[in-house]
Amino acid sequence: MAYDEQLADRVRAVLDDEPDVDERRMFGGLALLLGGRMAVAVTGRGGLMVRVGPAGVGPDAAEELLDRPGVEPVVMPGRPTRGWVHVRAERLGDDAALEEWVRRGADEARRGAGGSGDGGDGEDGRP
């Protein structure tokens, strides 16, 4: 399934004022990176994959966000990916909701925590 081009355009608009934004096709969708670190991805299954704090770390931690309606864990080859959540498309209908999630991912990408345990990243910023 192709990713939602309209959602991608809306995400681009939120990140329009950010320096060093890059786009890469991956995961059947479109990933948006800040400074080489993936912040969000418009997924091929619909919705948005968002970088968040690792489990148990602060108010942006994935475990707390999973209690929100329409938010679920990101599962890559059969295992949950730490530090990431998937927000279903129906929860991104209004611009304020989308901006909240995109800014959350951008803020976390800017934090730039390195090494393992920071959300499952490899050197390229992907989960």
C-alpha positions in Angstrom: 0.0 0.0 0.0 1.3 3.5 -0.9 1.5 6.1 1.8 -1.0 9.0 2.1 0.4 11.9 0.0 -2.0 14.4 1.6 -0.8 13.4 5.1 2.8 13.7 3.9 2.1 17.2 2.6 0.5 18.1 6.0 3.6 16.8 7.8 5.9 18.7 5.5 4.0 21.9 6.3 4.5 21.4 10.0 8.2 20.8 9.5 8.5 23.7 7.0 10.4 25.9 9.5 12.8 23.2 10.6 16.4 23.3 9.3 18.0 20.1 7.9 14.9 18.1 7.0 15.4 15.2 4.7 12.9 12.7 3.3 13.5 9.0 2.6 11.2 6.3 1.4 11.3 3.4 3.8 9.0 1.0 5.6 6.6 1.3 2.6 6.1 5.0 3.5 7.9 8.3 3.7 10.3 9.0 6.6 11.1 12.6 7.6 14.5 13.1 9.3 15.9 16.0 11.2 19.7 16.2 11.2 19.9 12.6 10.0 17.6 11.3 12.7 14.1 10.0 11.8 11.4 12.0 13.5 8.2 10.6 11.9 7.1 8.5 9.0 3.9 8.5 7.0 3.3 4.8 6.9 2.0 2.6 4.1 -0.6 1.2 6.3 -2.0 4.6 7.1 -1.2 7.0 10.0 2.0 8.2 11.4 5.0 6.5 13.1 6.4 8.9 15.7 9.6 8.9 17.6 8.9 9.3 21.3 10.9 8.9 24.5 12.1 5.5 25.5 9.9 3.5 28.0 9.9 5.0 31.4 11.6 8.2 30.5 9.5 11.4 31.0 6.1 12.4 29.8 6.8 11.5 26.2 7.5 7.9 27.0 5.9 5.4 24.7 4.2 3.4 27.5 2.2 6.5 28.7 1.3 7.5 25.2 -0.1 4.0 24.4 -3.0 4.8 26.7 -4.3 7.4 24.2 -7.0 6.4 21.8 -5.6 5.5 18.3 -2.0 5.0 19.6 -0.4 1.6 19.3 3.1 0.1 19.5 5.3 0.0 16.4 6.0 -3.6 15.6 8.9 -4.4 13.3 9.5 -8.1 12.2 7.3 -9.4 15.0 8.7 -7.4 17.9 7.8 -4.1 19.5 10.1 -1.2 18.7 11.1 0.8 21.8 10.8 4.6 21.6 8.2 4.6 18.8 4.4 4.7 18.5 2.0 4.5 15.6 -0.9 7.0 15.5 -3.8 5.8 13.4 -4.9 8.2 10.6 -8.3 8.9 12.1 -6.5 10.6 15.1 -4.7 13.0 12.8 -7.7 14.6 11.1 -7.3 18.0 12.6 -4.2 20.1 12.1 -3.6 20.7 15.8 -3.5 16.9 16.5 -1.1 16.3 13.7 1.1 19.1 14.7 1.3 17.8 18.3 2.5 14.4 17.1 4.9 15.8 14.5 6.5 18.2 17.0 6.8 15.4 19.5 8.8 13.3 17.0 10.9 16.3 15.9 11.7 17.2 19.5 12.8 13.7 20.2 14.9 13.5 17.0 16.6 16.8 18.0 17.5 15.4 21.4 19.8 13.1 19.5 20.4 10.5 22.3 22.9 8.0 20.9 23.7 4.4 21.5 21.5 1.4 22.1 18.5 1.8 24.4 17.6 5.2 23.0 14.6 3.9 21.1 16.2 1.1 19.1 18.1 3.3 16.6 20.9 2.3 14.3 23.3 5.0 13.2 21.0 6.2 10.5 18.2 7.2 12.9 15.8 4.3 11.9 14.1 2.1 14.5 
